[in-house]
Amino acid sequence: MLDYMNQCNGHGDPNTSTGKCECYSGYHGADCSVKPTSLSSNPSTSHTITGQRWTYYKVPAGESFTLSVTSDLGVDLYVKTGGDEIPDTVNFDSVTKN
C-alpha cells in the first residue's frame, strides 16, 4: 500500500504495521502530499485549479481575510478555523456547496 502512496512523498514516515503514512508537521493527506498555502504573508493571491481536487489555504487564527472563489466547475468550499487540521467532508466549521 505504501508503494502506491510514493512512500509518503518524503513528507512523512511510512508505518508498515498500519500501511498508512504518518505525516510530518505541516503536511496532510493519505500520502503526505498536501501542504496548505499560507495566506498570512500574502493575503492577496491567485491560484488556478484544474480538475477535481482539494486545494488548501491556511490563515492564522485571529487574522481576518476575504475569500473569493471563481471556477468553471461547481465547487464545494469547506472551511476549518484554527489549529492544524485541514477541512474535509466531515471535519469543518462552515461549508458552501454549489
C-alpha positions in Angstrom: 0.0 0.0 0.0 2.8 2.4 0.9 4.3 2.0 -2.6 1.1 3.4 -4.1 1.5 6.4 -1.8 5.0 7.2 -3.0 6.4 6.2 0.3 4.8 9.3 1.8 6.5 11.6 -0.7 9.4 12.3 1.6 7.0 14.3 3.9 6.2 11.5 6.4 7.2 8.2 7.8 5.6 5.0 6.4 4.1 2.9 9.1 4.4 -0.7 7.8 2.1 -2.0 10.6 -0.9 0.1 9.6 0.0 0.7 5.9 -0.5 4.4 6.5 1.7 7.5 6.3 2.5 9.4 9.5 2.9 12.9 8.1 5.4 15.4 9.3 4.2 18.7 10.8 2.5 20.9 8.1 1.8 18.0 5.7 -1.5 16.2 5.3 -3.3 13.6 3.2 -3.0 9.8 2.9 0.3 10.2 1.1 1.5 13.4 2.9 1.4 15.4 -0.4 -0.9 18.1 0.9 0.7 21.3 2.3 -1.7 24.2 2.7 -0.8 27.6 1.2 -0.3 30.1 3.9 -2.1 33.4 3.3 -0.6 35.2 6.2 2.4 36.6 4.3 0.4 37.2 1.1 -3.3 37.8 1.8 -4.0 38.5 -1.8 -3.1 35.5 -4.0 -4.4 33.8 -7.1 -4.2 30.1 -8.0 -5.6 28.2 -10.9 -7.0 24.8 -10.0 -7.7 22.3 -12.7 -9.7 19.1 -12.4 -11.5 17.9 -9.4 -9.1 18.1 -6.4 -8.9 19.5 -2.9 -6.9 22.7 -2.5 -6.0 24.0 1.0 -5.2 27.5 2.3 -4.2 28.4 5.8 -4.9 31.7 7.7 -3.5 32.2 11.2 -6.1 32.4 13.9 -7.2 35.9 14.7 -6.5 37.3 11.3 -9.3 38.5 9.0 -9.4 37.6 5.4 -11.7 37.7 2.3 -12.0 34.7 0.2 -13.2 34.8 -3.4 -13.6 31.6 -5.4 -14.0 31.5 -9.2 -14.3 28.2 -11.0 -15.6 26.9 -14.3 -16.8 23.9 -12.5 -19.1 23.6 -9.5 -17.1 23.7 -6.2 -17.9 22.9 -2.6 -16.0 25.1 -0.1 -15.1 23.7 3.3 -13.6 25.9 6.0 -11.9 24.9 9.2 -10.8 27.6 11.6 -7.8 27.5 14.0 -5.5 24.5 14.7 -3.5 22.4 12.3 -6.3 20.2 11.0 -7.4 20.6 7.4 -11.1 20.5 6.5 -12.8 17.6 4.8 -16.3 16.5 4.2 -16.7 15.5 7.9 -14.3 17.9 9.8 -15.2 21.5 9.0 -16.6 24.7 10.6 -18.6 26.0 7.7 -19.4 24.9 4.2 -20.7 26.4 1.0 -22.0 23.9 -1.6 -22.6 24.6 -5.3 
